[in-house]
């Protein structure tokens, strides 16, 4: 059966970009067309109209569509209730936070969820852009009889490798001394030597506390039929250009060589956990990616920034990903709460509002990190799983694709400190296995699917926004 085409009478560049999102989300081919069925703004002569609003604010942007909105759509209205293009732009271009500063961000330049427009609208667990697109497609079906196919819901399992070495691992402590010495950082070497007595005491105190859980995680996930991707840092804190916030392990250690081989043999993926300062210096980023690829012997096509640390605003950092040749990124997220940082729950190629260009690196929304659920010591396993149930229900309802980030140290019950976190993770895996309407995949598999499925038409439509840049009606 041939694909349905729907045209929009407009020369608006962001509207053209949004048509690409709609194409991927529905299977309908949306294009700019001077004789199209849809008109954007006044005096277009089209049968169906989308009102044009210059800009929404936090107070005026449309809320999550309700059942009453769905019912209204089914009536014979020929004008959509709001400017869907401007509403999508509000969230994807972070317009609600442009004037934020100071206490709205933490010391790592991350937007505080409590200060966010998402929190003000009380829809942290709902991908509002998906909800807008769904309502728009329902309107078209009622007016034009246009059927559509929405993508299957999907969850992507990922692990940040922040603190994988067990607390009492003396051998890695000695390796760190040797590594910092070989890298010419004598100050770090002396500091590590002085800390050796403390490391020995830690060994006695922690006993069998296990943070090195790679093999256990692949075994656990394999039991449920899943695979995941691990984000490794390749610039430890004693390397040139590093920050004190960077990791205290070195992937050059022999133990990591065995881990990389194990992950490769078990079909897991790897990505770059970009260092704290990588967003400031392209040469750091290039060197880190090359080092990870060389030492792991595996392809590295994606990244997530350590501490979610990117510039504010973060558009230059997303552009940097394209400059160094990344295929995907998963760094745009909230740190202390579940939520959709840009309001969207599907993979997309970001629009840079500073340049008016499409950034050709897929952004995969990370909806939750383990700590965002479990930093609160009063959170129980049952209450955390109840929150995850709400998120998963919305993933299904809005046909979302989202990433979940669980650290290696907390993904398996190998230590007392993160035992509760690990129980929640296994509870999540059990829920996903029993959920027939949600696919579980990796970012590498997702990118491959886009390349062979709808990616070309999506990218081509979104690139039309670049061609039309500066010709807004």
N, C-alpha and C positions, 0 to 999 in steps of 0.2 A: 504494500500500500504506500502511495506517495506521501511525502511529508507535507503537512499543512504549512502554508506561508501566510504570515500576517504582516502588513506594512504599517509604518508609522510616518505620518506627515510631520516632519520636524528636521531641523538641522542642529539640534542641541547635542553637543558632544557627550555629555554625561548620559543623556537619554539613550544614545547609541550604545554606550558602554553597558547600560542596564539591560538593553535588549540581549546582550550576550549572556548575562546571568539568566534571563528568562529562557533563552534557547536551551541552555544546559539543564535548567530546572524542569522543563516541560517537554522537550522533544519537538516543540514547534519552532520553525525557523522564523524568527522575528528580524525584520530588516527595515531600514529607512526607505520610504517609497512615497513619492509625491502624490500618488493616487491611492495610498493605503486606506484601509478601513478605519484606522485610528488617527485622531488628530490631537496634537499637544498644544494647548493654549487656544486662544480665540481665533475666529475667522479662518479656520483651516478647510472648511467645507467637508470634513469627514463625517461619517455616520455616527461614530462613537468618539467621545471627547474625554481627555484627561486634563483637568484644570492645571494651570501653571502658576506655581507659587515661587517667588524668588528665593526665599530661604525660610526654613522652619527654625524655631528655637526649642529649647528644652520644654517650654510651656505649651508650645503649639504643635509640635510634631505629633502625628497620629499615634494613638496608643495601640496596643496589641488588639487586632480585630476580635470581636466577640461573636457569640451565636446570633445576636441581634443584627450585627453587620452582615453575617452570612445570609440571614433571611432577607435583609434589605436588598442585597445584591440580586436575589432571585426575582425581584420585581422588575418592571420594565423601565429601569433607569438607563439613560443613554450617556450619562456623564458619571465617570468614576468618582467616588466620594472624596478623594484627595489626590494630590500630586504625588503619584507613586515614585516618580524619578527623584524629586526633591527629598522625599521621605527616605528613600534608600541612600541618597547622598549624605543626608544628615548623619547616618550611622557609619557608613563605610568611610567617609572622609573625616570622621571624628569631629564634626562641626560643633557638637554640644560641649566640647571640652577645649575649644580653641583659646578661650580667655582664661582658662584655669592656670593657676600658678601656686607656688609656695606650699602651703599645707595640703593642697589637693594631691600632691605627689609625695612619695616617700623618698628616702635618701638615695635610692637607686633609680630615681626618675620614673617610678611606676605609678600609674594613676591609682589612687585609693578607691576601692569599690564603693565605700560609703559616700564618697564625693561624686560618684559617677551619675550620668544621666540614666543608666540602666537601673541603678538603685532607686533614683527618684521616680522612675516609672514602674518599679517593683516587678521587673520581668527578667531578673538575672538568669533564670534557667530556661528562658524562652528565646529562640532565635527570631527576633522581631522582623528582620528582613525576609526570612522565609515566610513568615506569616503574611507580610505585605504581598509577596509574590503569589502566594496561594490564593489570597482574596482576589487579586487581579485576574488570575487564571479562571477562577470561578465566574467572575463577571463576564469574561470573554466567552466562556462556555454557555452561559445563559443568553447572551446577546447574539452570538454567532454560531452556536452549536458546535463549538470547537472542542474536541476531546484532546486530552493530553496525558502524558505519562510522566510521573514524577520519579526522581531517582530513589532507589532503595535507601533506607536509613543505614548508617554504618558507624561503627566505632573503631578507632585506630588505637592500638595499645602501644605505648611508648614508655621508656625508662630513661630518666636522666642519671648519668653516672657521676654523682657529686662526691660521694664518700664511700667508695666500694671496699676499701681496705678495712679489715676487721681491726677494732681498737687496739688489740694486744699483739698485732702482727709485727714482731721484732725484725723479721727479714726485710719487710718493706721499709721500715725505719732506716735500716742500714743502707738500703738501696737509695733512699732519698739523700742521705749524706753523700754517697758516692756521686749521685746524679748532680747535686748542686755544686759539688766540687768540680766535676768535669765541665759544667756549664760556666765555670769561672765565678760563681757567686759564693765567695768565701765567707761572707757575713752569714748567709743562710746556713752554710755548712757548720760554722761554729755554733750557731744557735741550735741546730739539730743535735750536735754533739752534746751540748750542755743539757738538752732535754732528754737525753738517753735514760737517766735514772727515773724520770717521770714515766717514760715509756715502759720501763721494766715494771714499775708499780702498776701501771695500767694493765699490763699483761697479767699480773697476779689478780687484780681486782675483777677484770672482765672475763677471765677464764675462756670459756668456749663461745663467747658472744660472736656471732657470725654476721658480717656485713657483705662478705664475698659470696653473693647468691646467684651468680650467673647461671651455673648449671642447674641449680634448683628451680630457678624461674622458668627456664626453657622446659624442664621436666613438668612443672606444674601447669604451664600454659598448654603444653602438648597433651596433657591428660584431657583437656577440654577442647582440643582440636585447634588451638590458636598459635599464632606467632606474633612477635613484636619487634620493635626497633629500639636500639640503645644509642643514646647520645653521649659520646665520649669527648672529654676535653683533651686537647693535646698540648696545652701550654700551662704547666704547673706554676705555682705562685713564685717560684724562685727563678723562672726564666726571664730573660730580658723582655721588657714590655708588659709584664704581668702585673696584676694587682694583688694585694693581700687577700682579696675576696676570691681569688682563683683557687683551683683544686690543689690538694696536697698529694697527688699521685702522678706518676710518670708512665705513660703507655709504652715506653721503651722497655720496662721491666719484663722479664721472661714470663711472669705469670699472665701478663696481658696477651702475650703472643699465643698462649694456650687458649685463652678466652676467645680471642678473635677466631681461631681455628674452630673452636666449639660452636660459636655462633654461626659461622659460615656453613658448617656441616649440618646444622639444624635449621637452616633457612631463615635465620633472623637477619634483620638489617642493622646498619649502623649509620649514624649521622654525627655531625660535628656539634659539640656543645661549645659554642664560640665563647672565647674568653671574655672577661669583664670589659676589657679595653678594645676588643675587636671592632666594635662599632665606631671607634674613633680613627682607625688606621687600617686601610685596605691591605697593606703589606702584612700586617699581623694575621688578618683573615686568610689571605692566600697561603701563608706559611703554615698555619694551623691545619687547614684542609689538606694540604699536600703531605704534611707529616702524618696525619691520621690515615690517609690512604696508603702511604708507603709502609707504615708499621703494621697496619691491619691486613694489608693485601686485599681489601674490599673496596667496592665503589662507595663513594660518599657524595650523595646528590642533595642532601638536605641538612638543615641546621635548626638549632634552638639555642638562643642566647642564655648563657649562665646568668642567674638572678633575673631573667627576663630583661636584662639591662640593654636598652637601646637609647638613642638620643630622644630628646623631647623637643619638637615632635619627631616621630620615628620614621618618617618618610625617607630621609637620606639613608638610613640604615637598610630599609627595604630595597632602595636603589642599589646599595652596596652589594646585596645578595645577587642581583643581576650582573653586576660588574665582575664578580668573581665566578660566575657561571653556575650558581646553585639552581636546582630544579624546583625545590620547595623550601618553605620555612614554616616554623610552628612557634614563633616567638611572641605573637601578639595575644596577650592573655592577662587576666587578673591574677594577682599573686595570692591574696588572702581570702578569696571567695570564689565559688563556682560562678561561671557566667560567660557570656559571649562578648568579648571586649569590643568588637566592632559590630555587634548586633546580628551577625550572620552565621549560619550553621551549614554552609556548603563550601567546598574548596573554590577559590576564586583568584583571579589575577588582580591585585590591588590597583586602584586608581590613585595616582599621586596628585593631590589637589594643589600642590606647589607648582607642578610643571604641566599639569593637564595631560600626562602620559599614563599609559598602562604599564605597570611594572611586571615584566614577563617571568615572574617567579611565583609559583602557586603558593598561596597562603592557605594553610590548613588550620582551622580554628581549634585551639586547645581549650576545652570547656572547663576542665578541672585538673588540679594537681592534688596529690595526696594531702599535703599540708593544708590546703584550702579547706578541706573537710575536717582535718584532725589536729590542727594547731590548738584548738580548744580542748583543754584537758577533760572537760565535762562531756565531750562527745563520746557516745558509746558505739559499739559495733552496730547495734540495731538501728540507732538513730542516724548514723552515717549511711547505712545501706538504704534507709528510708529516703534520705536526700538523693541518693543515687537513683532510686526508683523513679523519683519525680523527673530527674534529668533524662533518664532513658525513655520515660513515657513521652516527654516532649521531643526527644530525638525521633521517635516513631511518628508522632502526630505531625511534625513539621518536615519530615523526610530529610533530616539533617545528617551531615557527616561531621563527626567531631573526634578530636584526639583526647585521650586520657593519659596523664603523665604521673607515673608512680615510680619513685626512686628505687634503685637496686637494693639499697639497704632495708627498704620497707616493703618489698614485694613478696618476701618469703619469711616464714616464722623461724628465723635463725637467731634472733636476739630479743631480749626482754624489752628494750626501749621502744622498739617499733612492732612489737607483737600485735597490738591492736590494729595498727595500720595494715599489717600483712593479712590479718583475718578479714578485714574489709575488702582487700584486693581479691582474695580468693572468693569471697562472697559475690563480688562483682563478676568474676569469671563464671561462676555457677549460674548467675542470672543471665549472662549473655549466651551461655550454651543453651539455655531453655527458651531463648527468645528467637522465634523463627522469622520475625520481621526486621531483624537487625543483622547486617553482615559485620563480621569482625575481620579486620585486615591490617595491613601495614602501609605506611606512606609510600613505600616503593611500589607496592602492588597497586595502590590507588593511582599513582602517577602513570604507571603502565596502562591502566584501564582508560584513563583520560586520553592517552596518546592514540589508542586504537578505537575509542568510542566516539565521544562528542567533542574532544578537545579542539580539533581543527576549526569547527564551525564556531565554537565559543571564542577562541582566540581571534579568529578573523573578525567576528562581530565586534569584539571589544577593541580590536585594533582600529576599527572604523572610527572610534572616538578620537584616536590620535590624528587620523586624516582630517577630521572635521574640527580639530582644535582651533579655536579662535573664530569660528563661524556660527556661534550660538545665535539662535533667533531671538 
